[in-house]
């Protein structure tokens, strides 16, 4: 029957660095946390610019031709320069595609169907170019009480910048939204 999920990564040094970062985050998740930090919006904007400066010139990680059925989130990027293209995601219970934590992402040619809450999520200071995607049947999550999860096809959240091209969003009562300082613009 073949493999339903395929992950293609371009650039061995980036793959090794990413694996090391993931291993570090997983280890940190098991350690007791005793410190916290708060940043002003100004400090956060500076952090985003610095983070993008360090890796925007690297070849992007590529997630392509994956099929994901079920689970909480279909495909997720965190703090990554990524191309998410030609994937099929359905039946998720939180979000279909999630691009967050200062990701720079090109999202194109994906099909997201029957997700609960949000189809495509661009959040937390991420910069997303979202074009030629098909988002259908995103269902409201009434039990959550969260107004941003009411069947939103494409959501820009918390100071993210989303540039939308020719996407098809249908049967998703929340349509396309920007909240909490996020911006949506249209490509020419």
N, C-alpha and C positions, 0 to 999 in steps of 0.2 A: 504494500500500500504506500510505502514511501514515508519519509519524514515530514510531519506537518509543520515543524518549526525549523527555520533556517536562519542563522545569524551570521552575517558576513561582516567582518571587521577588516578595514583597510589600514595598513600601517602597523607593523609588528611592535615598534617602540611604544606607540600609543596603547596598544592592546596590553602590553606588559605593565605600563604605568596605570592603566585603568584597573587591571586585576589587582595590583598592589594596593590601590586606593580602596577598592571594594573590600579586600581582606582586612585592611586597617579599620574601615568603618564597621565591619562585622565584629572585629575584636573589641572595638570601643563600645559597641552596643551591649556587651556583656559586663563591662566594667561599671562600677558604681559611679554615678555622676554627682559631683558635689559643687560644681561651679556653673555659673550662668553668666550671660552677657546681654546687654541691651545696646542697640545702636539707634541713633537718630536717623531719620530719612536721609539727611545729607550724608552721614557716614555710610549708610547702606548704598547710596548712589556711587560714592567713591569706590567702595568695595567691588561693586559690579564692574565699573570701568577697569579697575586693576585686574580683576579676574578675567575679563574678556581680553585684556591686553596680553596676558600670559599665554592664552591658548587659541585665540581666534585665527592665527596664522597656520595652525596645524591642520592636517587633513581631518575631515570629520569622521566620527564613528558612523557606520551605516547599518541601519536595521531595515532589511528589505525582504519582501516576499515571505513574511511570516503569517501563519494563521493561528489566532488565539481565540479559543472558545471558553467562556466562563472565567471565573476568578474575580478578584476585586478590581484590578487594573490590568488592562491588556498589555500595553507597552509603555515603559516609563523611562524618561531621561532626567538625570539630576546633574547640574553643573557640567554640562557636556556640549561640545560642538557636534551636532548630529544631523544626519539626514535620515528621516523616517519615511520610507517610500514603498508603495505597492504592497501594503499589508492589509489583512482582513481580520477585524476584531469584532466579536459579537458576544452578547450575553454577559457582559461584565456587571458587577454590582456597585462599583464606585465611579469609574471613568474608563473610557475606551483607550484614548491616547493621552498621556500625561507628560508635559514638557515643563519642567519646573527647576527651581533653585538656580537661577541665572544661566539656564541653558540657552544656547543659540541654536535654533533648530529650523531646518527646512522640512516641511511636512507636506508630502504630495502623493497623489494617486492612491490614497488609502480608502478603505471602505470600513466604516464603523456603523454597526447596526445593533439594535435591541440592547443598548446599555442603560443602566439605571443611573439617573442623575445628570451626567455630563458625557458628551461624545468626545470632544477634543478640548483639552485643558492646557492653557498657556499661562503659567503663574510664577509669582515670586521673582520679579525682575528679569524674567526670561525675555528673549527676543525671538519671535516665531514668524516665519513666513509660511502661510498655510494656503495651499493652492491645489485645485483639481482633486479635492477629496469628496467623497460621498458619505453623508452622515444622515442616517434614517432611523426613525423609531426610537428616539431617545426618550425614555419614560421618566416622568416625575417621581422623585423620591419623597413622597409626602410624609412618610414616617420620620424622616430626618429633621423636618421642620426648617431645613436650610433653604432659603429662597434662591440660592445660587445652584441648587440641585434639582430644579423643577423642569427637567427635560430640556436642558440647554444643549444645543447642537455644538456650538463653539463658544468657549468661555475664556476671556482674558481676565486674569485675577491678580490682584495685589501688585501694582506697578509694572506689570508685564506690558510688552508692546507686541501686538499681533498685526501683521499685514496680511489681509485676506485677498486672495485672488478669486478665481472662478470655482467656488465650492458649491455643492448641491446639498442643502440642508432641508429635510422634509420630515413631516410627522414627528416633529420635535417642538412641543409647545413653548419652550423657553427661547427658541430661535438662537440668535447670536447676541452675546452680551459682554460688556466690560464693566467691572466693578472694582472698588477699593483702589482707585488711582490708576488702574490699567487703561490702556489706549488701544482702540482698534482703528486701523486705517485701511483703505482699499488700494490695491496695486493698480497701476494704470494699464 
